[in-house]
Amino acid sequence: AGAAGLRNQTYFTLQGFSHLAALQVFLFQGILLMFLVTMAGNSLIIIVATTDPALHTPMYYFLKNLAFIEICFTLNIVPKMLVDLLLERKVISSSACALQLYFVIFFITSECFLLGAMAYDRYVAVCRPLHYAIMMNRRVCLHMAIACWMAGVPLSVGLTAWLFSYPFCGSKEIEHFFCDITPVLDLVCSDTYLFELLLFIATVIIILIPFILTAASYIQIIRTVLQMPSAEGRRKAFFTCVAHLVVVTLFYCTTGVVHLKPKSSLLANSRKLVALSYTVVTPMLNPIIYSLRNKEVKHALRRTFGRRQFFSQVPLPRQSH
């Protein structure tokens, strides 16, 4: 039924920010700037974490995966949004809508589990430093990364196929700037109680499992840090975790608000603004948060691009010729 529905090619209209008609050009400029910063920042993280041997550690291996997820997630939503901001009629076919929704679910799920894996890595680094090299060896990191990427597949396939097997009503106007579950679900004619129930259970599991892992890791980290005898040791341990903690907080505060709320309780315009924060703002902030107070990343950037005067304003480290 789902395949037949896609073959019929229903067309939807994305309402986007039509309620802010006077601000379309301003929104376009702002979102385009953030999109370019997101692409550049996350690409730089991937380049330096791959090329600089000093960053060949589990923490930067996971950070590289996170940067790649952010790039893919942004490319799935933002280019279409930018085009729609300039067009009068914002049309998307049902197959393109289903594909976009599939990748939204896939990347959000993968990012949830990856943030949990990064929290576990910080726990081992701070609480089990003597066993870190064994517990977080290359094979373990690879398996953890694969598990995080694969976690999103069954759910995104199942939910997307099920949702698009439903009949859609006369109105084909999606009250959002991309195909997300709730605004597409609002257009379905038949009873969706079972779908909504299983969606809620799946969302709670996806958000809760990594959140519990992250919370448990940080409870142990805080206990260990407080027991450290030197203030310098406590400060260093805290700064290895603070970037990840800020990124996790940003992610859960925005994604959780949208996806854990029942569909009637969050107004469409409020939903768009919160979704804008996790589709545009958070992917842009992540590389900034990780590199701003991080000397390792700064030094790696200088080593990678220094000879080409990429950072001409930054004094280069002395090099022996």
RODREN-443921 format. One record per residue (C-alpha): z negated, y, x negated; residue number from 1; residue in three letters. Coordinates in steps of 0.2 Angstrom, whole numbers, m for minus. Each point is the difference from the previous one (the first is absolute). Example, Ala and Ser with C-alpha at 12.3 -4.5 7.8 and 13.67 -1.06 7.14 Angstrom:
# residues 2
Z, Y, X, i, aa
m39, m22, m62, 1, ALA
3, 17, m6, 2, SER
//
This chain:
# residues 321
Z, Y, X, i, aa
0, 0, 0, 1, ALA
m4, 12, m14, 2, GLY
16, m4, m9, 3, ALA
10, 3, 16, 4, ALA
m9, 16, 3, 5, GLY
5, 6, m18, 6, LEU
18, m5, 3, 7, ARG
1, 11, 16, 8, ASN
m4, 15, m11, 9, GLN
m12, 11, 10, 10, THR
m1, 18, m7, 11, TYR
m16, 10, m1, 12, PHE
m3, 18, m2, 13, THR
m14, 5, m13, 14, LEU
m9, 15, 7, 15, GLN
m7, 5, m17, 16, GLY
m6, 17, m1, 17, PHE
10, 7, 14, 18, SER
m16, 8, 7, 19, HIS
0, 11, m16, 20, LEU
18, 6, 2, 21, ALA
m3, 17, m9, 22, ALA
m7, m9, m15, 23, LEU
14, m13, m3, 24, GLN
7, 9, m16, 25, VAL
m18, 3, m7, 26, PHE
m5, m18, 3, 27, LEU
17, m6, m8, 28, PHE
m4, 10, m15, 29, GLN
m18, m6, m2, 30, GLY
4, m18, 3, 31, ILE
15, 0, m11, 32, LEU
m11, 7, m14, 33, LEU
m14, m13, 3, 34, MET
13, m13, 0, 35, PHE
7, 5, m17, 36, LEU
m17, 1, m7, 37, VAL
m4, m17, 7, 38, THR
15, m8, m8, 39, MET
m2, 8, m17, 40, ALA
m19, m3, m1, 41, GLY
1, m18, 5, 42, ASN
15, m3, m11, 43, SER
m9, 7, m15, 44, LEU
m15, m11, 3, 45, ILE
12, m15, 0, 46, ILE
9, 5, m15, 47, ILE
m15, 4, m11, 48, VAL
m10, m15, 6, 49, ALA
16, m11, m5, 50, THR
4, 8, m17, 51, THR
m16, 4, m7, 52, ASP
m10, m15, m8, 53, PRO
m16, 9, 2, 54, ALA
2, m1, 19, 55, LEU
4, m18, 1, 56, HIS
m17, m4, 8, 57, THR
m4, m8, 17, 58, PRO
m5, 18, 7, 59, MET
17, 7, m4, 60, TYR
10, m15, 5, 61, TYR
m8, 2, 18, 62, PHE
3, 18, m1, 63, LEU
18, m3, m4, 64, LYS
2, m11, 16, 65, ASN
m9, 13, 10, 66, LEU
12, 14, m6, 67, ALA
15, m12, 4, 68, PHE
m7, m3, 18, 69, ILE
m2, 19, 2, 70, GLU
18, 3, m5, 71, ILE
7, m13, 12, 72, CYS
m11, 5, 14, 73, PHE
5, 18, m2, 74, THR
19, m4, m1, 75, LEU
m2, m10, 16, 76, ASN
m6, 15, 10, 77, ILE
3, 17, m8, 78, VAL
19, 1, m3, 79, PRO
3, m4, 18, 80, LYS
m13, 13, 5, 81, MET
8, 13, m11, 82, LEU
17, m3, 8, 83, VAL
m7, 1, 17, 84, ASP
m9, 17, m3, 85, LEU
17, 7, m3, 86, LEU
9, m9, 15, 87, LEU
m1, 5, 18, 88, GLU
2, m18, 6, 89, ARG
m12, m13, m9, 90, LYS
7, m17, 4, 91, VAL
m4, m17, m7, 92, ILE
7, m17, 5, 93, SER
m12, m14, 6, 94, SER
5, m10, m16, 95, SER
m4, 15, m12, 96, ALA
m16, 3, 10, 97, CYS
m5, m18, m2, 98, ALA
4, 0, m18, 99, LEU
m10, 16, m3, 100, GLN
m15, m7, 10, 101, LEU
1, m17, m10, 102, TYR
m2, 10, m17, 103, PHE
m13, 11, 7, 104, VAL
m11, m15, 4, 105, ILE
5, m9, m16, 106, PHE
m5, 14, m12, 107, PHE
m16, 6, 9, 108, ILE
m6, m18, 0, 109, THR
5, m3, m18, 110, SER
m9, 17, m5, 111, GLU
m16, m5, 9, 112, CYS
m1, m16, m10, 113, PHE
5, 8, m16, 114, LEU
m14, 13, 1, 115, LEU
m12, m15, 3, 116, GLY
7, m8, m16, 117, ALA
m2, 16, m10, 118, MET
m18, 1, 6, 119, ALA
m3, m18, m6, 120, TYR
7, 5, m17, 121, ASP
m12, 15, m1, 122, ARG
m14, m11, 4, 123, TYR
4, m13, m13, 124, VAL
3, 14, m13, 125, ALA
m17, 8, 3, 126, VAL
m11, m14, 5, 127, CYS
7, m15, m10, 128, ARG
8, 9, m15, 129, PRO
m3, m15, m12, 130, LEU
10, m11, 12, 131, HIS
13, 13, 4, 132, TYR
14, m7, m11, 133, ALA
m2, m17, 7, 134, ILE
m3, 4, 18, 135, MET
15, 13, 1, 136, MET
12, m9, m11, 137, ASN
19, 3, 2, 138, ARG
2, m16, 11, 139, ARG
m14, 5, 12, 140, VAL
7, 18, 1, 141, CYS
17, m6, 4, 142, LEU
m6, m12, 14, 143, HIS
m11, 14, 7, 144, MET
15, 12, 1, 145, ALA
11, m14, 8, 146, ILE
m13, m4, 13, 147, ALA
m2, 19, 4, 148, CYS
19, 2, 2, 149, TRP
2, m16, 10, 150, MET
m15, 4, 12, 151, ALA
11, 12, 10, 152, GLY
15, m12, 3, 153, VAL
m7, m11, 15, 154, PRO
m7, 14, 9, 155, LEU
14, 12, m1, 156, SER
13, m13, 5, 157, VAL
m11, m7, 14, 158, GLY
m5, 17, 8, 159, LEU
17, 8, m2, 160, THR
10, m15, 8, 161, ALA
m13, m1, 14, 162, TRP
0, 19, 4, 163, LEU
19, 1, 0, 164, PHE
1, m15, 11, 165, SER
m7, 10, 14, 166, TYR
11, 10, 13, 167, PRO
m1, 19, m3, 168, PHE
m1, 12, 15, 169, CYS
13, 14, 5, 170, GLY
m8, 13, m12, 171, SER
5, m4, m18, 172, LYS
m9, 15, m7, 173, GLU
m12, m5, m14, 174, ILE
m14, 12, m2, 175, GLU
m1, 0, m19, 176, HIS
11, 4, m15, 177, PHE
2, m19, m5, 178, PHE
m1, m17, 9, 179, CYS
m18, m4, 0, 180, ASP
m8, m14, 11, 181, ILE
m10, 11, 12, 182, THR
14, 12, 5, 183, PRO
13, m14, 2, 184, VAL
m13, m10, 10, 185, LEU
m1, 15, 12, 186, ASP
18, m3, 5, 187, LEU
m2, m18, 5, 188, VAL
1, m4, 19, 189, CYS
m9, m17, 1, 190, SER
m18, m5, m3, 191, ASP
m5, 2, m18, 192, THR
m18, m5, 1, 193, TYR
1, m16, m11, 194, LEU
11, 10, m13, 195, PHE
m13, 14, 0, 196, GLU
m15, m12, m2, 197, LEU
8, m10, m14, 198, LEU
6, 16, m8, 199, LEU
m18, 7, 0, 200, PHE
m7, m16, m7, 201, ILE
14, 0, m14, 202, ALA
m4, 18, m4, 203, THR
m18, m3, m1, 204, VAL
2, m15, m12, 205, ILE
13, 9, m11, 206, ILE
m11, 16, m2, 207, ILE
m17, m9, 0, 208, LEU
3, m14, m13, 209, ILE
5, 12, m14, 210, PRO
m13, 13, 6, 211, PHE
m14, m13, m1, 212, ILE
7, m5, m17, 213, LEU
0, 18, m6, 214, THR
m17, 4, 7, 215, ALA
m8, m15, m7, 216, ALA
8, 4, m17, 217, SER
m6, 18, 0, 218, TYR
m18, m5, 5, 219, ILE
m1, m12, m15, 220, GLN
8, 14, m11, 221, ILE
m12, 13, 6, 222, ILE
m15, m12, m4, 223, ARG
7, m4, m17, 224, THR
3, 18, m4, 225, VAL
m17, 6, 5, 226, LEU
m8, m14, m11, 227, GLN
9, 7, m16, 228, MET
m12, 7, m12, 229, PRO
11, 15, m7, 230, SER
7, 14, 10, 231, ALA
16, 0, m9, 232, GLU
3, m18, 5, 233, GLY
m4, 4, 18, 234, ARG
13, 14, m1, 235, ARG
14, m10, m8, 236, LYS
m3, m14, 13, 237, ALA
0, 12, 14, 238, PHE
16, 8, m5, 239, PHE
10, m16, m2, 240, THR
m3, m3, 19, 241, CYS
0, 18, 8, 242, VAL
19, 1, 1, 243, ALA
2, m17, 9, 244, HIS
m15, 5, 11, 245, LEU
9, 16, 5, 246, VAL
16, m9, 4, 247, VAL
m8, m13, 10, 248, VAL
m10, 13, 10, 249, THR
17, 10, 4, 250, LEU
9, m16, 5, 251, PHE
m13, m7, 12, 252, TYR
m5, 17, 8, 253, CYS
19, 3, 4, 254, THR
7, m17, 3, 255, THR
m16, m7, 9, 256, GLY
m1, 15, 12, 257, VAL
18, m3, 6, 258, VAL
0, m19, 1, 259, HIS
m17, m4, 6, 260, LEU
0, 12, 14, 261, LYS
5, m6, 18, 262, PRO
17, 7, 4, 263, LYS
m6, 12, 14, 264, SER
m14, 8, m10, 265, SER
11, 9, m13, 266, LEU
11, 13, 6, 267, LEU
18, m1, m6, 268, ALA
0, 17, m10, 269, ASN
m16, m5, m8, 270, SER
7, m17, m4, 271, ARG
15, 8, m9, 272, LYS
m11, 12, m10, 273, LEU
m11, m15, m6, 274, VAL
15, m11, m3, 275, ALA
8, 15, m10, 276, LEU
m16, 0, m12, 277, SER
2, m19, m4, 278, TYR
19, 0, m1, 279, THR
3, 16, m10, 280, VAL
m16, 7, m7, 281, VAL
m10, m16, m6, 282, THR
15, m8, m10, 283, PRO
2, 17, m8, 284, MET
m18, 2, m5, 285, LEU
m3, m18, m6, 286, ASN
9, 3, m17, 287, PRO
m8, 17, m2, 288, ILE
m18, m7, 3, 289, ILE
3, m14, m12, 290, TYR
7, 11, m14, 291, SER
m9, 17, 2, 292, LEU
m17, m5, m7, 293, ARG
7, m15, m10, 294, ASN
2, 2, m19, 295, LYS
9, m17, m2, 296, GLU
14, 5, 12, 297, VAL
1, 18, m8, 298, LYS
1, m7, m17, 299, HIS
13, m14, 5, 300, ALA
11, 14, 8, 301, LEU
m1, 10, m16, 302, ARG
5, m15, m10, 303, ARG
14, m5, 12, 304, THR
8, 17, 2, 305, PHE
m8, 10, m14, 306, GLY
14, m2, m13, 307, ARG
13, 6, 14, 308, ARG
m11, 15, 2, 309, GLN
m2, m5, 18, 310, PHE
m17, 8, 0, 311, PHE
4, 14, m11, 312, SER
m16, 10, 5, 313, GLN
m11, m15, m5, 314, VAL
m4, m1, m19, 315, PRO
6, m17, m7, 316, LEU
m11, m12, m9, 317, PRO
4, 0, m19, 318, ARG
12, m13, m5, 319, GLN
3, m7, m17, 320, SER
18, 0, m6, 321, HIS
//
